[in-house]
Amino acid sequence: MFVYEVEGLKQTSEASYPIRKSGSVFITVPYDRMNQEMQRITRMGGKIVSIRPLAMGDGQAAAPAKAPAKAKASTAKVPVNTYRPKEPFIGKVMSNEPLVAEGGIGIVQHIKMDLSAGDLKYLEGQSIGIIPEGTDDKGKPHKLRLYSIASTRHGDDMNDTTVSLCVRQLEYKHPESGETVYGVCSTYLCGIEPGADIKITGPVGKEMLLPEDPEATVIMLATGTGIAPFRAFLWRMFKAEEKKANPDYEFKGLAWLIFGIPVTPNILYKEELEAMASEYPENFNLTYAISREQQNPEGGRMYIQHRVAEHSEKLWDLMQKPNTHTYMCGLKGMEDGIDAAMSVQAEKNGVDWDTFRKQMKKEHRWHVETY
């Protein structure tokens, strides 16, 4: 059961309760009638300003159904800051493989590191810090940079002793000189050789953890290297070796990845993704937004926000479920476009998107990590 706070309702034959001339009306709605009630409120001229689960004190006992708060990933045993910047763990690079196919744009590498000499454990959705070698222009050691982990807790080799990153070499034009500038840490990582020592800190982060509910709906919105945590999620859900290693977690829900990239050769982990989508068509939807090859309805480039708009009705319906989690990872600029796309759909249902998104955030169902 959920409680809708509604403003602006008009008295019609559809109203089964008295309508106030001003202020809010609070309507209790069963989960399986949420969409129908939204449509009815819209027809009556109302606007939903908040949605919350029915709780004790609302005039009746709360239903024993799943509540959004239970969808939160458990953080009780999440490892954090096992290694800190002053005393980093010294790992060793095992491999550094290119992820961009021939004809692609830029340099993106998959870097696997050995953790066997230490005690660095992590969970899917966390990040680690990397301290690049050398000093800055003031002669001081470089500060760490954080990177989302691209492997599950068991690592790519399934032996609990590795961690992997997905790193793009940062490259941009200096706004004054026009010279090409390369990112310090990303360049260091993209060029690092197998066998090299590497300074690692962390792990950190509880925002992007995968929910423990094996029947959850997991919506993943990624651009570029924002795919990193979602690779870890999808491996945990669908990889045969992972399924054997995690008998207490058998994913039976729905995972939907909407992935924005510039050209087809830049689809990172393409073979892995498409193999899982082929093997688990009932549980994994894979949608690409390839900006320089596909067109949006207006004839321009197809970006991730256009795919979200295209599927907004289905996404909206899924977000009404109390065990649906939505994750966003990638360039910070993606947020506004996605908000705009979902605002249109929310308005069709008489709901203010900003309010609804904040409610999902409060229920630990809206997760964002952009940079």
N, C-alpha and C positions, 0 to 999 in steps of 0.2 A: 504494500500500500504506500502511496505517495501523497503528499499534500501540495496542491498548486495554490500559489497566491496570485490572484487575478484582479486586474483593474479594468475599468471601462465597460463592464458587461451591460447589455441592454436587456430589459425584461421581454422575453418572447415566450411562445408556447413551448419552446425547447427547455426552458429553465424550470427545473424541478425544485428550486429554492428561491427565496426572495432576494432580489437584487438591490443593493444599497445605491443611493444616488451618488455617493462619493466614497472614497476609501477603497479598501481591498476586500475581496471575498476569498475565503479559503475553502477549497474543494478537495475532498479525499477521493483518490482515484486508484483503482486496482492496477497493478502492473500491466496486465493483459489488455487494459482498455486505455492506455496512455495516449496512443496515437488518435483513437477515435475522440477522446475527450478534448485533445488539442484542436482538432478540426471543428468540433462543436463550439468551443470557446471562440474560435476565430469567426465562425458564422454569426455569433452573438455580439461581435464587435469588441471582444475582450482581448487583453494582452497579458500573457503570463510573465510575471516579474520574478518568480522564483519557484523552484521545485525542490522538495526535500523529502526524505523518507519519513513515513509516519513513525512517531516516537511515543514513548510513555509520556503522559501528560497532555496528549492531544485529544483527550476525551475517551480513549479506548486503548486497550493494550495493543502494542505493536504486533503485527503479524510475524509468524516465525519464519517467513521466507528470507531468502538471501538479501542482506542489506548492503548498500554500496560500500559502507565502511569495511565490510569483510573482504572486499575486493582488493584492499591494500596489500601489497607485497609485505611479507614479514620482514621487519628490520632488526629483529632481536639478535640475530647472529650474523649480522653483516660485518665483514672485516673492514676496518677503516684505519688508514695511516699506520700500517705495520712498519713501513719505512718512511722516514721524514727527510726533508732536503739536507739537513746537516749530517745525516748518516744514511745515505741512500744504499739500496741494495745494488751490488755489482753483478749484473747478469751477463750473459754472453749471447751474441747474435748467432742464431742457427741458420737462418736463411733470409734472403731479401729478394722477393720475386715481383716482377712488374704485373700490374693488373689491367693496364690500358692496352688494348689490342692494336694491331697495326692500323694506322689511319686515325687514331684517336687524338685527343687534345690533352696536353700536359703529361705530367709524370705522377703516377700513383703506385705505391708499392705496398705489398703485404709482407710484413716483417715479423718473423717468429723468433722469440727469445727464450733462452733456457733459464729456468728459475730453480733448478734442482739444488743449488748450493745454499738456498735460503728458505724462508718461511712465508713467502708472499702468496697468499690465497685470495681469491676474488670471486665475485658472482657476475652473472650476465647483466649488462647494463652499467657496470662500474667503469671507472677510468683509472689510468696510471699516469704518473708524471715522468717525464724524461728530461734529464739535465744534459744538454749538449756539451761536448768538449770545447775547451778554449775560453776566451774572455771577451767581454764586450768592449766598446770603444773607450770605456773608462778604465779598462784593465781589470775589471771585476769578473768573477765567474758568471757565466750565463745563468739566468733564472730558469726554473723548470717550465715546461709546457705540458698541458694536460691533453691526453688523447683517449678517446673512447676505445675500450677493449673490443676486439673483433672475434674473440674466441670464447667458447664456453668455459666454465670453471675447470673442465678436464683438459683444456688445451687442444690444439689441433692434432696432437699425437695420442690423445686420450690417456695420458699417463700422469695427469695432474702436476706436471712440472714445466709447462710452457705457457707463454702468453703471446698473443698476436695483436698487431696494430695494422690499421689501414690508413696510410699517410699520403697526402698529396703535397707535392712541392709547391709552396707558396711563391708566386711570382707576380709582380705588379710594377707599374711605372711610377717613378717618384714624381709627385705632383709638381715639383718645382724644376728639377733638373731634367726630367724625362727619362732618366736612366732606369734600366731594369734592375729591380731590387728582388732578391731572393730571401725567403724566410730562413732565419738562422737554424731553428731546430728541425724544420721540415726538410731542409736541404741536407742537414747532417744525417737525418734518418734515411732519407731516400738514397743516399750514397754510401751508407755504412756497409762494411764488408762482413760476411760470415766469419765468425771467430773473434770478432772485436768485443771488447768489454763495453758495457753500457750502464749508465747510472739510472736507476729506476726508483721512484717513490710511490707511495700509496699502499693499497688502492683507496680511491675516494668515491663518494657519490652514493646516494640512496634514492635519487629522484627517478632514475630510469629503470629500476628493478622490474623484472618480469613477475607478474602475479603468480602465486602458487596454484591458483584455481585451474585445473586442467581443462575445464569447460569454458574458460573465458573467451571473449572475443577480443583480439589484439589487432588494432589498426595501427599501421606503421607508415609514417610519412617521411620520406628521406630524400635528400639531395646529395649527390656526390659521395664524399667519404662519410656522410651521415648514415650510410648503410652499415657502418661498423657494429653498433650494438644490435642491429636487427639481424645481422649474420649470426651473432651469438644466440639470439632468441630462436631463430629458425633451425639452427643446428640442434639446439636442445629439444625443440618440438619434433623434428622430423628425421634427423640423421640416424641410421640404423645403429651405429656404434653408441650413440648417445642414449638411445632408447633402451639398449641393453644395460648401460651403466646407471640408468635412473629408473629402476623398477617402480619407485613410488610416485613417478610423474609420467603419466601417459596422456599426452595432449589430445583432447577430443573436441576442442572448440574450433573457432575460425580465426585464422591469421590472414590479414590482408595487407600487402605491401604495395604502396604507390611510390614509385621510384623515379625521381627526376634526374636526367642526364642530358648532356648536349648532343651526343651522337652515339650510335650503336656500339662502336668500339669502346666507349666509356661506361658500358654497363658492367660495373664491378661485380665479380663473382657470378657472371652470367650463367655459366654452365651449372653451377651449384643450384642457383635459384630456379632455373627452368627444370632441372631434374626433380627437385622437390615438388614444384607445381604440377608436374606431370604425374608423379607418384601419388600425390595426395590432393586431387582436384576438389574434393569435398571439404577440405580443411585449410587450403591455402590458395588465396587469390593473388595473382601477380599482375600488376598494372604498371606500364612504363609511360613516362612523359618525356619524349625525346625531342628537345626543343628545336634543334636545327634540321630535323627530318619530318616532324609531324606538325600539322596545323591545328590551331584551335578553331572554334566555330566562327570567329571573326576573320579568319584567314591569316592571323599572326602566328608566332611561334607557340608551340604547345609546352607550357610550363606546368609544374605540379599543381598550381592552384586551378588550372583549367580542368585537369583530371578530377580534382576534388569537386569542382562545380558540376562536372558531368555526372558524377556518382553521388551527389550531395543528398538526394532523397534516400538512397540505400544507407549511406553513412549515417544520416540523421536517425533513421529507424534503428540502426545498430546501437547508436549512442544512448538510446532510451533504455537499453538493458542495463541493469545495475552491475553486471560483471563485464561490461565492455570498457577496455582501456585504450586510450588513444595516445600514441607517442609521436613526437616530432623531433627529428634530428637532422642538422645540416646548416646551411647558411641562414643567418638571422633574418634576411630579407624575405624568406618564405612565409613567415608568420602572418604578415598583413594580408597577403593574397588568399591564404587559407581561411583567415577570419572573414574576409569579404565574401568568399564563396559560401561559407556555412551560414553567414548572416542572412543571406537571401533565403536559404531553405528554412532557417529558424523562423523568419518573419512569415513565411507561408503557413507556418503552424502556430502563429500568434505568440511566438516566444522571442524574447530579446536574447541574441546570441551571447553577448558579453556576460549577461547574468547567468545564462546556462553554462557557459564555459567555466566561469568562476565556481559554480556549484560542482561541476565535475572535478575541478581542481581540489575543492574542499573535500570531496569524497575520494581523493587519491586516484582518480581515473583519467586525469589529463596530465601528461608528462612532456616537458619540453626541454631540449638541450640544443641550443643553437649558438653560433659563434660568428 
